[in-house]
Amino acid sequence: MAYDSVIVVLDGSKTAAEALPRALATALDNDASLLLLYVLTPRGGPEPGGAAVGGGGREHDLRRSQAEGYLQGMRRSLEESGVRVDARVEEGAVGGVAARAAAASQQPVVVMTGRPGFTPTQIDGHAAESDGDGSRSESIPVLIVEPRVGQR
């Protein structure tokens, strides 16, 4: 299957960044664009570990600014390889954010590292919800890159 868009899910961690080489290779092999998608916890929402985000709006704004800086650096580095790169910071659950990004493409693939408690069906489930009629004719391909031991 040929992909026209490779969406790599990032959160600023070294573990999430381990998906970048696979995402870049997939984009180059398919002459596809690469979307760096930084998923940020919504303002006032729970952190991945279950704790509430503290510090109110100022801390959230700082996190967003840091995420944008992180993506800007990644984007510059990856563009040197000749791939078309876009970068966005989005808020919400990983599955929903990835599904919305994939919905904008004809032949997307999502690339991410394995995360405890997360399964690719969470992306497809959100995609089905976003179709309006509760159905989706095709699943969204998800490539899971296993993090190195000690990085999980």
N, C-alpha and C positions, 0 to 999 in steps of 0.2 A: 504494500500500500504506500502511495506517495503522500506525504504530508505537505501542506502549504504553510502551516504555522506550528512552531514548537513553543510550548508554554512551559517555562521552568518556574516552579514554585519555590520562593526563597523567603527566609525570615531573618537573615543576617547572621545565622549561625554557620560555623564551619561544616557542620553535618549537612545542612541544606545545600551549601555550596558544592558539596561533592557531586551533585547532580549536573553541574555546569559542563564538565567535559563531555558527558553523554548527550546532553542537550545540544551543545555546539556541533558535535559530530553528526547528530541526526539532522540538524538544520542544514549543514553543509552537504550532506549526502542527498538531501531532498530539494536543494535550492529553495529552502523555506525561510521565512522570517523567524526571528527568535524574540519571544516576549519574556522579559524578566518581570515576574509578578511577585512583588513583595506583599505578603499578607500580614496585615497589622490588626491587632485586637481592637475592636471598636472602643471608642471613648466610654469609659465606665464599665466595659465588659470584662469578663474573666480572662486571666492569663492562661496559657496552655496548662499550667500546673493546677489551675482551679482558683488561684487567689485573684481577688479583685485588683484592677489597675488602680494604683494610688496616685496622688498628686494632682488629680483633676485635669483641667484643660491644658495647663502649662506643660506638664509631663508628657501628655499625649502629643502635643504639638512638637515637643523636642524629639520624641520617638519618630514622628512622621518626617521631620527634618533630617534626622540621622538616616532613616530608610532611603530618602531621596538622594542623599549624598552617597550612600553605599551603592545604589543602583547607577548613579552617574559614573562612578569609577568603574564598575563592572561593564557598563555599556561601552565606555571608551576602549577598554581592554579587548572586549569581544569584537568590536567593529574592525579592529586591526586584522582580524582573520578573514574579512571580506563578507561576513554575514550581515544581513539587515537586522538591526536590533531596535526594539522598542522597550521601554521600561515604565512600569506603573506601580504605584502604591495603592492598594485597595484594602478596605476594611471588611471584616466578616469572618465567617467560618471558611476554612481552607477549601472544602468541597464546593461550597456555593460560589466562592470567588473564582475558582478554577473553571467551574462549569459556565459561568457568565462570560469569562474570557474566551472559552472554547466555542461558545455559541456564535461568536463573531467571525468564525472561520469555517470554510467548507470542509477541510480535511485536517483537523487539529490533532495534536498529540500532547499530552501533559507528561512532563518529566519531573520527578521529585524523588527525594530520598524516603526510605521507609520511616514511618513515624509510629510510635506505639499507639494502638487503638484506632488507627486510620486505615481504611480500606478503599481501594479504587471505586467500589460501588457507591461510596458517599458522593463522588463526583457525578456519576451517572444519575443517581437519585435526584440531585439538585438540577441536573440538566432536564430531566423529565418534568420536574415541577415548573421549570422556566418555559417549557413549550406551550403552556396554556391549557392544552387538552390532557395533560398528564401522561403523554406518551412521547417516546423518542424512537425513531426508526433505527438508529444506529447507536452503539455505545461509543463513548469517547475513549480512545486508546490511552492507557496510562502506563508509562515505563517507570518502574520502581527501581531505583539504584540503592542497593544495600550499603548502609554506612560502614565504614571500616570499624573493626572491633575496637572498643574503647571510645568510639565517637557517639554511640547511641545514647 
